[in-house]
């Protein structure tokens, strides 16, 4: 009788155990892939072109992933990782290219199956990420395949530590002179073009662009400094 009860109990709880295992596996797969294929923000596109199997397996897992009972942090971590993987996938499929902008419809037209929905990269960024979170830190977590894009980190985002990771990413990006360059002599601050494209989001969050930068920057920028924006380098972030 005790054996029957134990078997029955295992049958009842096994779906939840299976779901947890699947969840951990997918995020761990994201993480292992990035650890192996990204070095100092640069991606091994050539190697992936020669052997795309792991990348294609990830894309298949992304397509069928079940988000119906996922928390907001779980959804956000999933869509950030998904965006970064699908950027790599598009470039590998079209490699060799000099820039993601050489690929027609890279952000707005090319679609993928993501958690049983058909989405473009822009729809992931704006509908699935920013619209659901209203968090400008999202923009520092997405690697768009170009050298001026936010630094593609060698680790995946995980639901359980998402907020800590987003905070780290914002600090990492904003403290880099190629994203925020302050000229004390000229009393100017040169910002990455992302701050220009999404000005309203950063201003809504902090009141001004300089206020937002100062939330994360170790050396604060004077509020009366003139703001200019960097030219965007769309050349490929390949190794």
C-alpha positions as CSV (number, residue, x, y, z in Angstrom):
1,X,0.0,0.0,0.0
2,X,2.8,2.4,0.9
3,X,4.4,1.7,-2.5
4,X,1.2,2.5,-4.3
5,X,0.9,5.8,-2.4
6,X,4.5,6.7,-3.3
7,X,4.0,5.9,-6.9
8,X,0.8,8.0,-7.0
9,X,2.6,10.9,-5.3
10,X,5.4,10.8,-7.9
11,X,2.9,10.8,-10.7
12,X,1.2,13.9,-9.2
13,X,4.3,15.9,-8.7
14,X,6.3,14.8,-11.7
15,X,5.0,17.5,-14.1
16,X,6.2,20.3,-11.9
17,X,9.5,18.6,-11.4
18,X,9.8,18.1,-15.2
19,X,8.9,21.8,-15.8
20,X,11.6,23.0,-13.4
21,X,14.2,20.7,-15.0
22,X,13.3,22.0,-18.5
23,X,13.5,25.6,-17.3
24,X,16.9,25.1,-15.7
25,X,18.2,23.3,-18.8
26,X,17.2,26.0,-21.2
27,X,18.8,28.8,-19.3
28,X,21.9,26.7,-18.7
29,X,22.0,26.0,-22.4
30,X,21.9,29.7,-23.1
31,X,24.7,30.2,-20.7
32,X,27.0,27.5,-21.9
33,X,26.5,28.6,-25.5
34,X,27.5,32.2,-24.7
35,X,30.4,31.1,-22.6
36,X,31.8,29.0,-25.5
37,X,31.0,31.3,-28.5
38,X,31.4,34.9,-27.1
39,X,34.8,36.3,-26.1
40,X,35.1,39.9,-24.9
41,X,31.8,40.7,-26.6
42,X,32.8,39.2,-29.9
43,X,31.0,36.2,-31.5
44,X,32.5,33.2,-33.3
45,X,30.3,33.5,-36.3
46,X,32.7,31.6,-38.6
47,X,32.8,28.6,-36.2
48,X,29.1,28.6,-35.9
49,X,28.6,28.7,-39.6
50,X,30.7,25.6,-39.9
51,X,28.9,23.8,-37.1
52,X,25.5,25.4,-36.4
53,X,23.9,22.4,-34.7
54,X,23.9,23.7,-31.1
55,X,22.6,27.1,-32.2
56,X,19.8,25.5,-34.2
57,X,18.9,23.3,-31.3
58,X,18.6,26.4,-29.1
59,X,16.4,28.1,-31.7
60,X,14.2,25.0,-31.7
61,X,13.9,25.1,-27.9
62,X,13.0,28.7,-28.0
63,X,10.2,28.1,-30.5
64,X,8.4,25.6,-28.3
65,X,9.1,27.1,-24.9
66,X,6.1,27.4,-22.6
67,X,5.7,30.7,-20.8
68,X,2.1,30.4,-19.8
69,X,2.8,30.2,-16.0
70,X,6.1,32.2,-16.1
71,X,6.7,35.1,-13.7
72,X,7.6,38.5,-15.2
73,X,11.3,38.1,-14.4
74,X,11.2,34.6,-16.0
75,X,9.6,36.1,-19.1
76,X,12.1,39.0,-19.2
77,X,15.1,36.7,-18.8
78,X,13.8,34.4,-21.5
79,X,13.1,37.1,-24.0
80,X,16.5,38.8,-23.4
81,X,18.4,35.6,-24.0
82,X,16.1,34.8,-27.0
83,X,16.8,38.1,-28.6
84,X,20.6,37.7,-28.3
85,X,20.4,34.1,-29.7
86,X,18.2,35.1,-32.6
87,X,20.5,37.9,-33.5
88,X,23.4,35.4,-33.7
89,X,21.2,33.0,-35.6
90,X,20.3,35.5,-38.3
91,X,23.9,36.5,-38.8
92,X,25.1,32.9,-39.0
93,X,22.4,32.1,-41.5
94,X,23.7,35.0,-43.7
95,X,27.4,34.8,-42.9
96,X,29.7,36.2,-44.2
97,X,28.4,39.7,-43.8
98,X,30.0,43.0,-42.7
99,X,27.1,44.2,-40.7
100,X,23.7,43.1,-39.4
101,X,22.3,46.0,-41.5
102,X,23.4,44.2,-44.6
103,X,20.7,41.6,-43.9
104,X,17.3,42.8,-45.2
105,X,14.6,43.2,-42.6
106,X,17.0,42.2,-39.8
107,X,15.0,43.9,-37.0
108,X,11.6,44.5,-38.5
109,X,10.8,41.9,-41.1
110,X,12.5,38.6,-40.4
111,X,10.3,36.5,-38.1
112,X,11.0,33.6,-35.7
113,X,8.8,31.3,-33.7
114,X,9.3,32.3,-30.0
115,X,7.3,30.5,-27.3
116,X,4.8,29.5,-29.9
117,X,4.4,33.0,-31.3
118,X,5.7,34.6,-34.5
119,X,7.9,37.6,-33.6
120,X,10.5,39.9,-35.1
121,X,13.4,41.2,-33.1
122,X,11.7,44.6,-32.8
123,X,8.6,42.9,-31.4
124,X,10.6,41.0,-28.9
125,X,12.4,44.2,-27.8
126,X,9.4,46.6,-27.7
127,X,6.3,44.4,-27.1
128,X,7.7,41.5,-25.0
129,X,10.4,43.4,-23.1
130,X,10.0,47.1,-22.7
131,X,6.2,47.2,-22.9
132,X,6.0,44.7,-20.1
133,X,8.7,46.1,-17.9
134,X,9.0,49.8,-18.7
135,X,12.7,49.3,-17.7
136,X,15.3,51.1,-19.9
137,X,18.0,48.7,-18.5
138,X,16.6,46.3,-21.1
139,X,18.4,48.1,-23.8
140,X,21.8,47.5,-22.2
141,X,21.2,43.7,-22.2
142,X,20.5,43.2,-25.9
143,X,23.3,42.6,-28.3
144,X,22.4,43.6,-31.8
145,X,25.4,42.2,-33.7
146,X,27.3,45.4,-34.2
147,X,30.3,46.9,-32.4
148,X,28.4,49.9,-31.0
149,X,25.7,47.7,-29.6
150,X,25.8,47.0,-25.9
151,X,28.6,44.7,-25.0
152,X,27.4,41.1,-25.4
153,X,28.2,39.4,-22.2
154,X,29.4,35.8,-22.0
155,X,26.7,34.7,-19.6
156,X,23.0,34.2,-19.9
157,X,20.3,36.1,-17.9
158,X,18.6,34.0,-15.3
159,X,15.1,34.7,-13.7
160,X,16.4,34.2,-10.2
161,X,19.1,36.9,-10.5
162,X,17.6,39.0,-13.3
163,X,17.4,42.3,-11.4
164,X,21.0,42.0,-10.2
165,X,22.2,41.2,-13.7
166,X,20.3,44.1,-15.3
167,X,21.8,46.5,-12.7
168,X,25.3,45.1,-13.4
169,X,24.8,45.5,-17.2
170,X,23.7,49.2,-16.8
171,X,26.8,49.9,-14.7
172,X,29.1,48.1,-17.1
173,X,27.8,49.9,-20.1
174,X,27.5,53.4,-18.6
175,X,31.0,53.3,-17.1
176,X,32.6,52.4,-20.5
177,X,34.0,55.5,-22.3
178,X,32.9,54.2,-25.6
179,X,29.3,54.4,-24.4
180,X,29.5,57.5,-22.1
181,X,32.5,59.7,-22.7
182,X,32.9,62.8,-20.5
183,X,35.1,65.7,-21.6
184,X,35.6,67.8,-18.5
185,X,37.5,70.5,-20.4
186,X,34.7,71.1,-22.9
187,X,31.9,70.4,-20.3
188,X,30.3,67.9,-22.7
189,X,29.2,64.3,-22.5
190,X,29.2,62.1,-25.5
191,X,26.5,59.3,-25.3
192,X,26.0,56.2,-27.2
193,X,23.2,56.5,-29.8
194,X,21.0,54.3,-27.8
195,X,20.4,57.3,-25.5
196,X,19.2,59.3,-28.5
197,X,16.9,56.6,-29.9
198,X,15.3,55.9,-26.5
199,X,15.5,59.4,-24.9
200,X,11.9,59.4,-23.8
201,X,12.3,56.1,-21.9
202,X,15.4,57.2,-20.0
203,X,13.9,60.7,-19.3
204,X,10.6,59.1,-18.0
205,X,12.7,56.9,-15.7
206,X,15.0,59.5,-14.3
207,X,14.0,63.0,-15.4
208,X,16.8,63.6,-17.8
209,X,19.5,61.7,-19.7
210,X,22.3,62.9,-17.3
211,X,20.2,61.9,-14.3
212,X,19.9,58.4,-15.7
213,X,23.6,58.2,-16.5
214,X,24.4,59.3,-12.9
215,X,22.3,56.5,-11.4
216,X,24.9,54.1,-12.6
217,X,28.1,56.0,-13.2
218,X,30.8,56.0,-10.6
219,X,32.0,59.5,-11.5
220,X,28.9,61.7,-11.8
221,X,28.3,64.0,-14.8
222,X,27.6,67.7,-14.1
223,X,23.9,68.4,-14.9
224,X,24.8,71.5,-17.0
225,X,27.1,69.6,-19.4
226,X,26.1,69.6,-23.1
227,X,25.0,66.3,-24.5
228,X,26.0,65.0,-27.9
229,X,25.6,61.5,-29.4
230,X,28.2,59.2,-30.9
231,X,28.2,57.9,-34.4
232,X,27.0,54.3,-34.4
233,X,29.4,51.7,-35.6
234,X,27.3,49.0,-37.3
235,X,30.3,46.8,-38.3
236,X,29.9,43.2,-37.3
237,X,30.9,42.2,-33.7
238,X,32.7,39.1,-35.0
239,X,35.9,37.5,-33.7
